[in-house]
Amino acid sequence: MLDRVLQWFADDRIIILTGIRRCGKSTLLSQIMENKAGWCYVNFEDERLLDFEAQDFEMLNDVLVEAYGPSRTYFFDEIQNVQRFETFVRRLQDEKKKVVITGSNAA
């Protein structure tokens, strides 16, 4: 499975790992990160991000660059917790960044 997922990095499409809660999305995400370089990661289930809003993404991006250095790949875990996240993800894609997101439809 992991080999197949890693092949998805060959183009500029956004990778979305979705499914029911506790089915292994975050574990698969961790396995992907172990096999890639030059990435940054955010888990939107972190309680410090409870009040995170779409307009905070640019500040977050600045922090990620500071923490990880310039990154070509962004990993966002449980991003469905941020309303209107799609606009930032699309901007990253337009900037030729690879974006991998996980999300479930459970609230």
Protein Blocks (a to p, Z undefined) as FASTA:
>chain_A
ZZmmmmmmmpmcdcdddddehilpmmmmmmmmmmpghiacddfkbfklmmgcfklmmmmm
mmmmmmnopafbdcdehklmpghklmmmmmmmmnopacdddddfbZZ
